Each structure stands twice: as C-alpha cells, then as structure tokens.
C-alpha cells in the first residue's frame, strides 16, 4: 500500500470507528518540525515516552518550507511545528490543518554567530561594517527566499540598511542548522541563526543579537494536520503546549510569544 493510501486508510478507520492497524498503534505520532527545534524536541520526545509509557513520536526535521511542501504532497504527518507563520498559513489556505488545534507555541531571537575561537565583535546597527569581519569569507544563512531563518535575516539586513553589503557574500543553506554547521566547521566566518541554535553548538558563539524590531517576530506555530488519524496526536500536541515541555523549551532558550509578538 502506498504512503498516501496508508494515510487515507488510517483516516477511514478513525472516522468509521474501526480499530486502527496494530502497526499504527505501536508507533508514535509523526511530527514535522523546523530544524531549529531539534535539540529541545528530541529531549521532550524522550520525556513524553517515559512519562506516558507510549511510543516516542517520530520526528522529522528540515526547513519549514520543505516540510510544508511535503505535507502539501501528501506526506503522512500528524503535527506540524513551523518556524514562521507563513508556511503554516500556506497549509491553512489549502485546508490541510485542523484549525481549532492551531496556536503559537514559541518565540526566538535572531543572532549573528561566529566560530567559537573568533575574536569578532560588532554592534548590529545601520552602518555596521560586516564586510570587514567577513574579509574573504562568506556569510552563512538559511535560504533567504524560502527558509524562515533566512527570510528573517534578509528582513533584518534590509531594515538596518546592510543588505547591499552582504547580498553577494552569502553561503545559503537548506535550513538553519546547516548554516550553523558552516560556521562551526570554520567554513564561514559569520552566520545568521536563531539564538537557540547557537546555544546548542559548542563550536560557535553569538557575537550579536539582531534588534527585535529589525525583522518580523520569530513565532513558532503548531497545529494538527487535517488527515491525522493517530490516536495520540492530540494528546502529544497538548503535551507540547504544557508546562513540562515549556520548561525544556525555555531551558534551551526559547520563549513564549507575547501578545505584541504573535506575528499577526
């Protein structure tokens, strides 16, 4: 049976009241999550399994754009955790979400990072001399046209009047963790990531935080997919929104979206 047919079969089983296949009951919900959530979400997934006695969720990480496109093509996800509102809105527009389950879960900060041994310092403001810090190197970012972290970076550089000085010096990666890896390996002297990613990478350090007003609010929405038939999907979603998970997210540097940072 194809993946798409398997998903439809599970949905039919749920809607008609038939028992789900044993294979579906014996594995956890599938969570598609932005790459920047990996460190915290891996820890939370283990805790979920220990506390509930249920199978750990199956976690798939990538750029939010790539995950949303896979969902649009029928990938069998139960929950989606995006690093921005745009890609969640795109799925909502195609009626692929259960709208009553959607909420804004987390917030983050945008950071300029360098290899841990770098002595670079800078204040991110109009007129900042990024070219001097880059020298002959490139600035690592996630793709600035599609990946949330890259889009935030471009918006911030434009707001600060620095885009012209960096746009031809970019090393664009498929997601924010891949951009961070270029910096951690010393392949790029600077990079733009979320603050939480830099905190999780011992070979990189934050040299400056972007002013929050320089880019749209960094908000992580969560929702259950319309075709999800997993019996534990909604319970997992509520667990991710609960206090235990929040404590772990906050320990990894995430914050809660405040009303003025909801991104709406």
For each residue, the residues with C-beta under 8 A, 3 or more apart:
1: 5 6 9
2: 5 6
3: 6 7 74 75 76
4: 7 8 74 76
5: 1 2 8 9
6: 1 2 3 9 10 76
7: 3 4 10 11 74 76 227 229
8: 4 5 11 12 227
9: 1 5 6 12 13 21
10: 6 7 13 14 20 21 24 229 230
11: 7 8 14 15 227 228 229
12: 8 9 15 16 18
13: 9 10 16 18 19 20 21 24 229
14: 10 11 20 229 231
15: 11 12 229
16: 12 13
17:
18: 12 13
19: 13
20: 10 13 14 24 25 229 231
21: 9 10 13 24 25
22: 25 26
23: 26 27
24: 10 13 20 21 27 229 230
25: 20 21 22 231
26: 22 23 55
27: 23 24 55 58
28: 45 49 54 55 56 57 58 230 232 236
29: 57 58 78 79 228 230 232 233 236
30: 57 58 60 76 77 78 79 230
31: 41 45 57 58 59 60 77 78 79 80 81 236
32: 60 62 67 70 71 75 77 79 80 81
33: 37 38 41 59 60 61 67 79 80 81
34: 37 61 62 63 64 67 81 82 83 148 175 176 220
35: 38 61 62 63 83 175 176 177 178
36: 83 108 149 175 176 177 193 194 196 197
37: 33 34 40 41 61 81 83 220
38: 33 35 41 42 59 61 177
39: 42 43 196 200 252
40: 37 43 44 196 248 249 251 252 254
41: 31 33 37 38 44 45 59 81
42: 38 39 45 46 59
43: 39 40 46 47 248 252
44: 40 41 47 48 239 240 245 248 249
45: 28 31 41 42 48 49 56 57 59
46: 42 43 49 50 56
47: 43 44 50 51 244 245 248
48: 44 45 51 52 54 56 57 236 239
49: 28 45 46 52 53 54 55 56
50: 46 47 53
51: 47 48 244
52: 48 49 235 239
53: 49 50
54: 28 48 49 232
55: 26 27 28 49
56: 28 45 46 48 49
57: 28 29 30 31 45 48 79 236
58: 27 28 29 30 31
59: 31 33 38 41 42 45
60: 30 31 32 33 67 77
61: 33 34 35 37 38 175 177
62: 32 34 35 66 67 70 174 175
63: 34 35 66 67 83 142 143 146 147 148 174 175 176
64: 34 67 68 82 83 84 87 147 148
65: 68 69 87 143 146 147 148
66: 62 63 69 70 174 175
67: 32 33 34 60 62 63 64 70 71 77 80 82 87
68: 64 65 71 72 80 82 87 88 90 91
69: 65 66 72 73
70: 32 62 66 67 73 75 77
71: 32 67 68 74 75 77 80 91 96 225
72: 68 69 90 91 94 96
73: 69 70
74: 3 4 7 71
75: 3 32 70 71
76: 3 4 6 7 30
77: 30 31 32 60 67 70 71 80 225 228
78: 29 30 31 224 225 228 230 233 236
79: 29 30 31 32 33 57 222 223 224 225 228 233 236 237 240
80: 31 32 33 67 68 71 77 88 91 97 222 223 225
81: 31 32 33 34 37 41 105 220 221 222 240
82: 34 64 67 68 85 87 88 148 220 221 222
83: 34 35 36 37 63 64 87 108 148 149 176 194 218 220
84: 64 87 88 148 151 152 216 218 219 220 263
85: 82 88 89 104 219 221 263 264
86: 89 90 148 151
87: 64 65 67 68 82 83 84 90 91 148
88: 68 80 82 84 85 91 92 97 102 221 223
89: 85 86 92 93
90: 68 72 86 87 93 94
91: 68 71 72 80 87 88 94 96 97 223 225
92: 88 89 95 96 97 99 102 223
93: 89 90
94: 72 90 91
95: 92 226
96: 71 72 91 92 225 226 227
97: 80 88 91 92 101 102 223 224 225 226
98: 101 102 223 224 225 226 228
99: 92 102 223
100:
101: 97 98 222 223 224 234 237
102: 88 92 97 98 99 221 222 223
103: 221 222 223 241
104: 85 219 220 221 222 257 262 263
105: 81 220 221 222 240 241 257
106: 219 220 249 254 255 256 257
107: 217 218 219 220 254 255 256 257 258 261
108: 36 83 194 195 196 218 220 253 254 255
109: 194 195 209 210 212 218 253
110: 149 152 153 156 192 193 194 195 209 210 214 215 218
111: 192 193 194 195 197 198 206 208 209 210
112: 122 124 190 191 192 206 207 208 209 210
113: 180 183 190 191 192 193 198 204 205 206 207
114: 118 120 133 183 189 190 191 204 205 207
115: 118 183 184 186 189 203 204 205
116: 202 203 204 205
117:
118: 114 115 189 205 207
119:
120: 114 133 189 190 207
121: 207 208
122: 112 128 129 130 133 207 208
123: 128 208
124: 112 128 156 160 208 209 210 211 214
125: 128 160 211
126: 160 161 162
127: 161
128: 122 123 124 125 160 162
129: 122 132 133
130: 122 133 134 139 162 165 166 190
131: 134 165 166 169
132: 129 135
133: 114 120 122 129 130 189 190
134: 130 131 137 138 139 166 169 189 190
135: 132 189
136:
137: 134 188 189 190
138: 134 169 170 171 188 189
139: 130 134 166 169 170 171 188 190 191 192
140: 170 171 173 179 180 182 183 187 188 190 191 192
141: 144 149 150 153 154 170 171 172 173 179 191 192
142: 63 147 148 149 150 153 172 173 174 175 176 178 179 192
143: 63 65 146 147 150 172 173 174
144: 141 147 150 151 153 154 170 172
145: 150 151
146: 63 65 143 150 151
147: 63 64 65 142 143 144 150 151 174 175 176
148: 34 63 64 65 82 83 84 86 87 142 151 152 176 218
149: 36 83 110 141 142 152 153 175 176 179 192 193 194
150: 141 142 143 144 145 146 147 153 154 172 176 179 192
151: 84 86 144 145 146 147 148 154 155
152: 84 110 148 149 155 156 192 215 216 218
153: 110 141 142 144 149 150 156 157 192 215
154: 141 144 150 151 157 158 163
155: 151 152 158 159 214 215 216
156: 110 124 152 153 159 160 192 210 211 214 215
157: 153 154 160 162 163 166 167
158: 154 155 161 162 163
159: 155 156 213 214 215
160: 124 125 126 128 156 157 210 211 214
161: 126 127 158 164
162: 126 128 130 157 158 165 166
163: 154 157 158 166 167
164: 161 167
165: 130 131 162 169
166: 130 131 134 139 157 162 163 169 170
167: 157 163 164 170
168:
169: 131 134 138 139 165 166
170: 138 139 140 141 144 166 167
171: 138 139 140 141 179 182 187 188
172: 141 142 143 144 150 179
173: 140 141 142 143 176 178 179 181 182
174: 62 63 66 142 143 147 178
175: 34 35 36 61 62 63 66 142 147 149 178 179
176: 34 35 36 63 83 142 147 148 149 150 173 179 180 193 194 197
177: 35 36 38 61 180 181 197
178: 35 142 173 174 175 181 182
179: 140 141 142 149 150 171 172 173 175 176 182 183 191 192 193
180: 113 140 176 177 183 184 191 193 197 198 201 204
181: 173 177 178 184 185
182: 140 171 173 178 179 185 187 188 191
183: 113 114 115 140 179 180 186 187 188 189 190 191 193 203 204
184: 115 180 181 201 203 204
185: 181 182 203
186: 115 183
187: 140 171 182 183
188: 137 138 139 140 171 182 183 191
189: 114 115 118 120 133 134 135 137 138 183
190: 112 113 114 120 130 133 134 137 139 140 183 207
191: 112 113 114 139 140 141 179 180 182 183 188 204
192: 110 111 112 113 139 140 141 142 149 150 152 153 156 179 210
193: 36 110 111 113 149 176 179 180 183 197 198 204
194: 36 83 108 109 110 111 149 176 197 198 218
195: 108 109 110 111 198 199 206 209 253
196: 36 39 40 108 199 200 252 253 254
197: 36 111 176 177 180 193 194 200 201
198: 111 113 180 193 194 195 201 204 205 206
199: 195 196 206 252 253
200: 39 196 197 252
201: 180 184 197 198 204
202: 116
203: 115 116 183 184 185
204: 113 114 115 116 180 183 184 191 193 198 201
205: 113 114 115 116 118 198
206: 111 112 113 195 198 199 209
207: 112 113 114 118 120 121 122 190
208: 111 112 121 122 123 124
209: 109 110 111 112 124 195 206
210: 109 110 111 112 124 156 160 192 214 215
211: 124 125 156 160 214
212: 109 215 217 261
213: 159
214: 110 124 155 156 159 160 210 211
215: 110 152 153 155 156 159 210 212 218
216: 84 152 155 263
217: 107 212 257 261 262 263
218: 83 84 107 108 109 110 148 152 194 215
219: 84 85 104 106 107 257 261 262 263
220: 34 37 81 82 83 84 104 105 106 107 108 254
221: 81 82 85 88 102 103 104 105
222: 79 80 81 82 101 102 103 104 105 237 240 241
223: 79 80 88 91 92 97 98 99 101 102 103
224: 78 79 97 98 101 228 233 234 237
225: 71 77 78 79 80 91 96 97 98 228
226: 95 96 97 98
227: 7 8 11 96
228: 11 29 77 78 79 98 224 225 233
229: 7 10 11 13 14 15 20 24
230: 10 24 28 29 30 78 233
231: 14 20 25
232: 28 29 54 235 236
233: 29 78 79 224 228 230 236 237
234: 101 224 237 238
235: 52 232 238 239
236: 28 29 31 48 57 78 79 232 233 239 240
237: 79 101 222 224 233 234 240 241
238: 234 235 241 242
239: 44 48 52 235 236 242 244 245
240: 44 79 81 105 222 236 237 245
241: 103 105 222 237 238 245 246
242: 238 239 245 246
243: 246 247
244: 47 51 239 247 248
245: 44 47 239 240 241 242 248 249
246: 241 242 243 249 250 256
247: 243 244 250 251
248: 40 43 44 47 244 245 251 252
249: 40 44 106 245 246 252 254
250: 246 247 253 254 255
251: 40 247 248
252: 39 40 43 196 199 200 248 249
253: 108 109 195 196 199 250
254: 40 106 107 108 196 220 249 250
255: 106 107 108 250
256: 106 107 246
257: 104 105 106 107 217 219 261 262 263
258: 107 261 262
259: 262
260:
261: 107 212 217 219 257 258
262: 104 217 219 257 258 259
263: 84 85 104 216 217 219 257
264: 85
